[in-house]
């Protein structure tokens, strides 16, 4: 099923950016500048959005052709005729299609229902959403969570690619699992060769400290990209 893999949902959205200027800066460049100032990892506004596995934003200026199509009989025949006239070579070139607008592209893997996720996103970072989508066509009609959901749904494309490894558990469980893996590896490294009795006491203290059943904490932070320091 498109967009769905187990309990994960792939959300891909292309929002056309208006053709205009803010001062001397094109709207598309202003959107790009605002994205660059958003921050990354724990500092990204998306780290405050519940159930976000992975997301990426960028501005799509156009589609580009990096090479000619593969060789076929027609292309080869035109290459031979190009010996006599360059117009045959030009006739073999592919027709280039270009976008009519530049787009704000948002790709996101989430846990659960997309409408619920989008409403939670609006509640968590509504001001950041308004700033980022401000210059996109149709966004002037977005004024609350429901209209934001409707807007994103209109801009949505079908998707089938997912971030591997996060298809089943909710984000708090994923973060807790990462934290426990990190802390247990550290515990093993630091207690090599300890006598059994001391090791047992140290392990009991370790379990009390990391609280495996407590998803609220201690845990990895949303957006965290590296190991925590003690």
C-alpha positions in Angstrom: 0.0 0.0 0.0 1.4 3.4 -1.0 2.6 5.6 1.8 2.2 2.9 4.5 4.7 0.3 5.8 3.5 -1.4 9.0 3.0 1.4 11.4 5.1 4.0 9.5 3.7 6.5 7.1 5.8 8.2 4.3 4.6 11.8 3.8 5.9 13.6 0.7 4.7 17.1 0.0 5.5 19.6 -2.8 4.2 23.1 -2.2 4.6 25.5 -5.1 6.4 28.8 -4.2 5.0 32.1 -5.5 6.9 34.1 -8.1 7.7 37.3 -6.2 10.3 39.1 -4.2 10.8 40.2 -0.6 12.8 43.3 -0.9 15.4 42.2 -3.5 15.2 38.5 -2.6 13.1 36.0 -4.6 10.6 34.2 -2.5 12.2 30.9 -3.2 15.6 32.1 -2.0 13.9 33.6 1.1 12.3 30.2 1.9 15.8 28.6 1.4 17.3 31.1 3.8 14.7 30.5 6.4 15.3 26.7 6.2 19.0 27.2 6.7 18.3 29.2 9.8 16.0 26.5 11.3 18.8 24.6 13.0 19.5 20.9 12.8 19.2 17.8 15.0 18.0 18.8 18.5 17.8 22.5 17.5 15.4 21.8 14.6 11.8 22.8 15.2 10.9 19.3 13.9 12.5 17.8 17.0 9.5 19.2 18.9 7.0 17.5 16.6 5.8 14.2 18.2 6.3 10.9 16.3 8.8 12.2 13.7 11.1 9.4 12.6 13.0 11.3 9.9 12.3 14.4 7.8 14.0 16.5 5.1 13.2 19.9 3.6 14.7 21.5 0.5 13.8 24.0 -2.3 13.4 22.4 -5.7 14.3 24.9 -8.4 13.8 22.8 -11.4 14.3 19.3 -12.9 17.5 18.7 -14.7 18.8 16.3 -17.4 22.2 14.9 -16.5 22.7 12.8 -19.7 21.1 11.8 -22.9 18.9 8.7 -23.1 20.4 5.3 -23.7 21.4 4.2 -27.2 18.6 2.8 -29.3 18.2 2.3 -33.1 16.7 5.7 -33.7 19.4 7.5 -31.8 22.1 5.6 -33.5 20.6 6.3 -36.9 20.5 10.1 -36.1 24.1 9.9 -35.1 25.1 8.5 -38.5 23.0 11.2 -40.3 24.7 13.9 -38.2 27.8 13.4 -40.3 25.9 15.2 -43.1 23.9 17.8 -41.1 23.8 18.9 -37.4 20.0 19.2 -37.5 19.8 15.4 -37.3 21.8 15.5 -34.1 19.6 18.1 -32.6 16.5 16.1 -33.6 17.8 13.2 -31.5 18.1 15.3 -28.3 15.3 14.7 -25.7 12.7 17.3 -25.2 13.3 19.1 -21.9 10.5 19.7 -19.5 10.8 22.4 -16.8 8.8 23.2 -13.7 6.4 26.2 -13.9 7.2 27.0 -10.2 9.8 26.3 -7.6 8.7 24.0 -4.8 9.2 23.7 -1.1 9.7 19.9 -0.7 9.0 18.1 2.5 9.7 14.4 2.9 8.9 12.8 6.3 8.6 9.3 7.8 6.2 9.3 10.8 4.6 6.9 13.2 0.8 6.5 12.9 -2.0 8.4 11.2 -0.9 11.4 9.1 -3.8 13.7 9.9 -3.2 13.2 13.7 0.5 13.8 13.1 -0.1 17.1 11.1 -2.5 18.4 13.8 0.2 17.7 16.4 2.8 19.4 14.2 0.6 22.5 14.0 0.1 22.6 17.8 3.9 22.1 18.4 5.4 24.5 15.8 2.6 26.5 14.3 4.6 29.7 14.1 7.5 28.0 12.3 5.1 26.5 9.8 3.6 29.9 9.0 7.0 31.4 8.5 8.3 28.5 6.3 5.2 28.1 4.0 4.3 31.9 4.0 5.2 32.3 0.3 3.6 29.1 -1.0 0.6 29.2 -3.3 -2.7 28.6 -1.3 -1.1 28.8 2.1 -3.0 32.1 2.8 -6.0 29.9 3.4 -4.3 28.0 6.2 -5.3 29.4 9.6 -5.6 26.4 11.9 -4.7 22.7 12.3 -7.6 21.5 10.1 -6.8 23.8 7.2 -3.1 22.9 7.5 -4.1 19.2 7.2 -6.2 20.0 4.1 -3.4 22.0 2.6 -0.7 19.4 3.0 -3.0 16.7 1.7 -3.5 18.7 -1.5 0.2 19.0 -1.9 0.9 15.4 -1.1 2.5 12.8 -3.5 2.4 9.1 -3.2 5.5 7.6 -1.7 6.9 4.1 -1.2 10.4 4.6 0.3 10.9 4.4 4.0 13.6 5.0 6.6 14.6 1.4 7.5 14.3 0.3 11.1 11.5 2.5 12.4 8.3 0.8 11.1 6.7 -0.5 14.2 7.3 1.2 17.5 6.3 4.7 18.5 9.0 7.3 18.7 9.4 7.4 22.5 10.1 3.6 22.4 12.6 4.1 19.6 14.4 6.8 21.6 14.4 4.7 24.8 15.8 1.7 22.9 18.7 3.8 21.5 19.4 5.2 24.9 19.5 1.7 26.5 21.7 0.4 23.8 24.2 3.2 24.3 24.2 2.9 28.1 24.4 -0.9 28.2 27.4 -0.8 25.8 29.1 1.7 28.1 28.3 -0.4 31.1 29.8 -3.5 29.6 33.0 -1.6 28.5 33.5 -0.1 31.9 33.0 -3.3 34.0 35.2 -5.8 32.1 36.8 -8.3 34.6 34.8 -7.3 37.7 34.2 -9.9 40.3 30.7 -11.5 40.1 29.3 -10.0 43.3 30.5 -6.5 42.5 29.3 -6.8 38.9 25.8 -7.8 40.1 25.6 -4.8 42.4 26.8 -2.5 39.7 24.2 -3.9 37.3 21.4 -3.4 39.7 22.5 0.2 40.1 22.6 0.5 36.3 19.0 -0.7 36.0 17.8 1.7 38.6 19.6 4.6 36.8 18.4 3.9 33.2 14.8 2.9 34.2 14.1 0.6 31.2 10.3 0.7 31.6 10.1 4.5 31.8 9.7 6.0 28.3 9.6 9.5 29.7 13.3 9.4 30.7 16.1 9.1 30.8 16.2 8.7 27.1 17.6 9.9 23.8 16.4 13.4 22.8 14.3 13.8 19.6 16.7 14.8 16.8 19.8 13.6 18.7 22.5 12.6 16.3 25.4 11.5 18.6 26.1 9.6 21.8 25.3 11.4 25.1 28.2 12.3 27.3 28.2 11.3 31.0 
